[in-house]
Amino acid sequence: ALTKVLIIKYSTLMKKYLLTFAVALMAAFAFTACSSSDDDDPTPGPTPVPTGQPFTVTALDGISDIGFKISALIPESFNKSDVKLVYSFDGKEWEDYELGSKIHLSSANPKVFLKAGTKANPNVQNKSFRTADPDNNYLTTNLTFESSMRVKVSGNLLSLLYGDKAQRTVQGDIPFAFVRLFYNCDKLVDASELQMPTNVSNNMFETAFQGCKALIAAPELPAKTLAKQCYYYMFFGCTALKIAPELPATTLAEMCYGNMFQECEALTKGPSKLPAAKLEKNSCQSMFLDCKSLTDAPQIEAKEVAEGSCQNMFLRCTSLVKAPELPATTVAPNCYSSMFISCESLKTAPSKLPATKLASGCYASMFGACKNLETAPV
């Protein structure tokens, strides 16, 4: 009788467990079914690149008058009313900005936001700040930033073109769009939080920071595919800049880094590497010319170098002690000519130059006037 009772109790207990398990399983199935649909795409889409705040100027000395102006080789070729910008001190209330007028920053309003648009129509965009001359050379005008005291710039640069619709990508092809934007702005100190586009057009940032003698922090340059002369002379004469931004581009273009850091006399550290598999024609020509404090040169990974690609690259870098390795097996005319000329502190050359088929002038004057060179490549 006791055995029969135990069997009945065990059977009842097992039924309860099985019922509980079945209910849990059905609930899990129902939740899964509700969480998916036939329209779901199993492949995740690209993660949007955050746009951040619009272009922002912050006074570092408590007070500053800032503004933009249009400079034109042919003044009558450009109407300043064609550029539509609005500004705000709080990011909520916006006012129309007239080119050439000053915006006063103070302790009460230490920063200002600027973007494309008008007070009446915030969706207005600026196609570019350049107007082509009759020969379509895009040389007639440029938008230039001015400041009376030390400032920092940050936010999404493309908001000056696209307003609230700005992403981190350039729409279409806009050559020369930001040429000379901060040209000779000797009050610009910090651009480290300026969000630069992830793609570029020809000459887009040519001379953009040229002559910014107080600049100590450059923006990141995230573009992976470059365009002709996109960063040409970009930081030329930035005499306070000590550390170059990283350059992650894997596809280069003609003169893309040409004279980029020329006469950055305080620059001690270049980008950690240049990862492109090929250096295009004149792509790094005179890149660090007269960077007299440079001690840390970038690692060069290219296995192929085009004509003039590294010509004068480290000319008169008088503090450089060790040259980067040069693994290229395919060389071209003048690719390394005068590359390290007058690097008076240089002691260590690349361990080897592996190319077996040479080209006209490929190594011409490569180590000319390197008075302290102790090792030679094999």
C-alpha positions in Angstrom: 0.0 0.0 0.0 2.9 2.4 0.9 4.5 1.7 -2.5 1.3 2.5 -4.3 1.0 5.8 -2.5 4.5 6.8 -3.4 4.0 5.9 -7.0 0.8 8.1 -7.2 2.6 11.0 -5.5 5.6 10.7 -7.9 3.3 10.5 -10.9 1.4 13.6 -9.8 4.7 15.5 -9.1 6.1 14.7 -12.5 2.9 15.9 -14.2 3.2 19.2 -12.5 6.9 19.5 -13.6 6.0 18.6 -17.2 3.1 21.1 -17.3 5.4 23.9 -15.9 8.1 23.1 -18.5 5.5 23.0 -21.4 4.1 26.4 -20.4 7.6 27.9 -20.2 8.5 26.5 -23.5 5.4 27.9 -25.2 6.0 31.3 -23.6 9.6 31.3 -24.9 8.4 30.4 -28.4 5.7 33.0 -28.4 8.2 35.7 -27.3 10.6 34.7 -30.1 7.8 34.8 -32.6 6.8 38.2 -31.5 10.3 39.5 -31.7 10.9 38.6 -35.3 9.1 38.9 -38.6 9.5 37.7 -42.1 10.6 41.2 -43.1 13.6 41.2 -40.7 17.0 41.6 -42.3 19.4 39.2 -40.6 22.4 41.4 -41.8 22.8 44.4 -39.5 22.9 47.7 -41.3 25.9 50.1 -41.1 26.2 52.0 -37.8 25.4 55.7 -38.4 28.4 57.9 -37.8 27.4 60.4 -35.0 27.1 63.9 -36.2 27.5 65.6 -32.9 26.9 69.3 -32.4 27.1 71.9 -35.2 30.3 73.9 -35.9 31.1 75.6 -32.6 33.5 78.3 -31.5 34.5 78.7 -27.9 36.4 81.7 -26.5 39.4 80.6 -24.4 40.2 84.1 -23.0 36.7 84.9 -21.8 36.1 87.4 -24.6 36.5 87.4 -28.3 35.0 88.8 -31.5 34.7 86.2 -34.2 33.3 86.1 -37.7 33.6 84.9 -41.2 34.3 86.9 -44.3 34.5 86.2 -48.0 37.7 87.0 -49.8 37.5 87.2 -53.6 40.1 87.7 -56.3 37.2 89.0 -58.4 34.9 90.6 -55.8 32.0 91.2 -58.2 31.9 87.4 -58.9 30.5 86.6 -55.5 27.4 87.8 -53.6 27.9 87.3 -49.9 24.1 86.9 -49.5 24.5 83.6 -51.4 26.0 82.1 -48.2 23.3 81.3 -45.7 24.4 80.9 -42.1 22.6 81.1 -38.7 24.1 81.3 -35.2 23.0 80.6 -31.7 24.5 81.0 -28.2 22.3 78.2 -26.7 21.5 75.9 -29.6 17.8 76.8 -29.4 17.3 80.3 -30.6 18.9 81.0 -34.0 19.6 84.3 -35.8 20.7 85.1 -39.3 24.4 85.7 -39.7 25.7 88.3 -42.2 29.1 87.6 -43.6 31.7 90.0 -42.3 29.8 90.9 -39.2 31.2 90.1 -35.7 29.8 87.8 -33.1 30.8 88.9 -29.5 31.8 86.1 -27.2 32.0 86.8 -23.4 31.7 85.1 -20.0 27.9 85.3 -20.5 28.1 83.7 -24.0 31.4 81.9 -24.1 30.6 79.8 -27.2 28.5 80.1 -30.4 27.1 77.5 -32.7 27.0 78.1 -36.5 25.3 76.2 -39.3 23.8 76.5 -42.7 20.3 77.9 -42.9 18.2 81.0 -42.3 15.9 81.9 -39.5 13.0 81.7 -41.9 14.1 78.5 -43.5 16.4 76.3 -41.5 16.5 73.7 -44.3 18.5 76.0 -46.6 21.9 74.5 -47.5 25.2 75.9 -48.9 26.5 73.9 -51.8 30.0 75.2 -51.4 31.8 78.4 -50.5 33.5 78.6 -53.8 32.5 80.2 -57.1 34.1 79.1 -60.3 35.8 81.8 -62.4 35.0 81.9 -66.2 37.6 79.2 -66.8 36.0 77.0 -64.0 39.2 77.1 -61.9 37.4 77.6 -58.5 39.9 80.3 -57.6 37.8 83.4 -57.1 36.5 83.2 -53.5 37.0 81.6 -50.1 35.3 81.7 -46.7 37.7 82.7 -44.0 37.3 82.6 -40.2 38.6 85.4 -38.0 39.0 85.9 -34.3 40.3 88.7 -32.1 41.3 86.4 -29.1 42.2 82.8 -28.6 39.5 80.3 -29.6 38.8 76.6 -29.9 36.7 75.2 -32.8 34.7 72.0 -32.5 31.6 70.2 -33.7 30.6 69.0 -37.2 32.4 71.1 -39.8 29.9 70.0 -42.5 27.1 71.7 -40.6 28.3 74.9 -42.3 27.3 73.3 -45.6 24.3 71.1 -44.7 22.9 72.5 -41.4 20.8 70.1 -39.4 21.1 67.5 -42.2 24.8 67.3 -41.8 26.3 63.8 -41.4 30.0 63.1 -41.6 30.0 62.6 -45.3 30.4 65.1 -48.2 27.5 65.1 -50.6 28.7 64.8 -54.2 31.9 66.4 -55.4 32.8 69.8 -53.9 36.4 70.7 -54.7 38.1 73.5 -52.8 35.1 73.6 -50.4 37.2 74.6 -47.3 40.3 76.1 -48.9 41.9 78.7 -46.6 39.1 78.3 -44.0 41.3 79.2 -41.0 44.1 80.7 -43.1 46.5 82.8 -41.0 44.1 82.7 -38.0 46.8 83.1 -35.4 44.2 83.0 -32.5 43.1 79.5 -33.3 44.6 77.2 -30.6 42.6 74.0 -30.5 40.8 72.1 -33.3 41.1 68.6 -31.7 37.3 68.2 -31.4 36.5 69.5 -34.9 34.7 66.7 -36.7 36.1 66.3 -40.2 34.4 64.5 -43.0 35.0 60.8 -43.7 35.3 61.5 -47.4 37.0 64.3 -49.3 37.1 66.0 -52.7 39.9 67.5 -54.7 41.7 70.4 -52.9 39.1 70.3 -50.2 41.3 71.4 -47.3 44.2 72.9 -49.2 45.8 75.5 -46.9 42.9 75.1 -44.5 45.0 75.8 -41.4 48.0 77.5 -43.1 49.6 80.1 -40.9 47.7 79.1 -37.7 50.8 79.8 -35.6 49.1 79.2 -32.2 47.5 75.9 -33.2 48.6 73.1 -30.8 46.0 70.5 -31.4 44.9 69.4 -34.9 41.6 67.6 -35.8 41.4 63.9 -36.6 41.4 63.1 -40.3 39.3 60.0 -40.7 39.0 59.8 -44.5 40.2 56.4 -45.9 40.1 57.3 -49.6 41.8 60.6 -50.5 41.5 63.0 -53.5 44.0 65.1 -55.4 45.6 67.7 -53.2 42.9 67.3 -50.6 45.3 68.1 -47.7 47.9 70.1 -49.7 49.7 72.6 -47.5 47.0 72.0 -44.9 49.1 72.8 -41.8 51.9 74.7 -43.5 53.5 77.1 -41.0 51.7 75.8 -37.9 54.7 76.5 -35.8 53.2 75.5 -32.5 51.9 72.1 -33.6 53.9 69.3 -31.9 52.0 66.2 -32.8 50.5 65.4 -36.2 47.1 63.7 -36.6 46.9 60.1 -37.6 46.5 59.5 -41.3 44.5 56.2 -41.8 43.9 56.6 -45.5 44.6 53.4 -47.5 44.0 54.9 -50.9 46.0 58.0 -51.8 45.9 60.5 -54.6 48.3 62.8 -56.4 49.8 65.4 -54.0 47.3 64.5 -51.3 49.9 65.0 -48.5 52.1 67.4 -50.4 53.7 70.0 -48.1 51.1 69.1 -45.5 53.3 69.9 -42.5 55.9 72.1 -44.1 57.6 74.5 -41.6 55.8 73.0 -38.6 59.0 73.8 -36.7 57.8 72.4 -33.3 56.5 69.1 -34.7 58.2 66.2 -33.0 55.9 63.3 -33.9 54.4 62.5 -37.2 51.5 60.1 -37.7 52.4 56.6 -36.5 52.2 55.1 -40.0 51.1 55.6 -43.6 49.2 52.3 -44.2 48.5 52.7 -48.0 49.8 49.9 -50.1 50.8 52.3 -52.8 52.1 55.9 -52.6 50.6 57.8 -55.6 52.4 60.4 -57.7 53.9 63.1 -55.5 51.6 62.0 -52.7 54.1 62.7 -49.9 56.3 65.2 -51.7 57.8 67.7 -49.2 55.4 66.4 -46.5 57.7 67.3 -43.6 59.9 69.8 -45.3 61.7 71.9 -42.7 60.2 70.2 -39.7 63.3 70.9 -37.7 62.1 69.2 -34.5 60.8 66.0 -36.0 62.2 62.9 -34.3 59.5 60.3 -34.9 58.8 59.7 -38.6 55.8 57.6 -39.7 56.1 53.9 -40.6 55.8 53.6 -44.4 54.0 50.4 -45.5 53.8 50.9 -49.2 55.1 48.1 -51.4 54.8 50.3 -54.5 55.8 54.0 -54.9 54.9 56.2 -57.9 56.9 59.0 -59.5 58.1 61.6 -57.0 56.0 60.2 -54.2 58.5 60.8 -51.4 60.6 63.5 -53.1 61.9 65.9 -50.4 59.7 64.2 -47.9 62.0 64.8 -44.9 64.2 67.6 -46.4 66.0 69.5 -43.6 64.4 67.5 -40.8 67.6 68.2 -38.8 66.5 66.4 -35.6 65.6 63.1 -37.3 68.0 60.3 -36.1 66.4 57.2 -37.6 64.8 56.9 -41.0 61.7 54.8 -41.5 61.9 51.4 -43.4 61.1 51.6 -47.1 59.7 48.2 -48.1 58.7 49.0 -51.6 59.7 46.5 -54.3 58.3 48.6 -57.1 59.9 52.1 -57.6 59.4 54.9 -60.1 61.4 57.9 -61.3 62.4 60.3 -58.5 60.3 58.4 -56.0 62.9 58.9 -53.2 65.0 61.7 -54.6 66.3 64.1 -52.0 64.1 62.3 -49.4 66.5 62.8 -46.5 68.7 65.5 -47.8 70.3 67.7 -45.1 69.0 65.6 -42.3 72.1 66.4 -40.3 71.3 64.2 -37.2 70.4 61.2 -39.2 72.4 58.1 -38.1 70.4 55.2 -39.2 69.2 54.6 -42.8 66.6 52.1 -43.8 68.0 48.6 -43.3 67.5 47.7 -47.0 66.1 49.0 -50.3 64.5 45.8 -51.7 63.6 46.9 -55.2 65.5 44.9 -57.8 64.5 47.0 -60.8 65.3 50.7 -60.5 64.0 53.8 -62.2 65.5 57.1 -63.3 66.6 59.2 -60.3 64.8 56.9 -57.8 67.5 57.3 -55.2 69.1 60.6 -56.4 70.6 62.6 -53.5 68.5 60.5 -51.1 70.9 61.0 -48.2 72.7 64.2 -49.5 74.4 66.2 -46.7 73.5 63.6 -44.0 76.8 64.3 -42.2 76.3 61.8 -39.3 75.0 58.8 -41.2 76.4 55.6 -39.7 74.6 52.9 -41.5 73.7 52.4 -45.1 70.9 50.2 -46.6 71.7 47.0 -48.4 
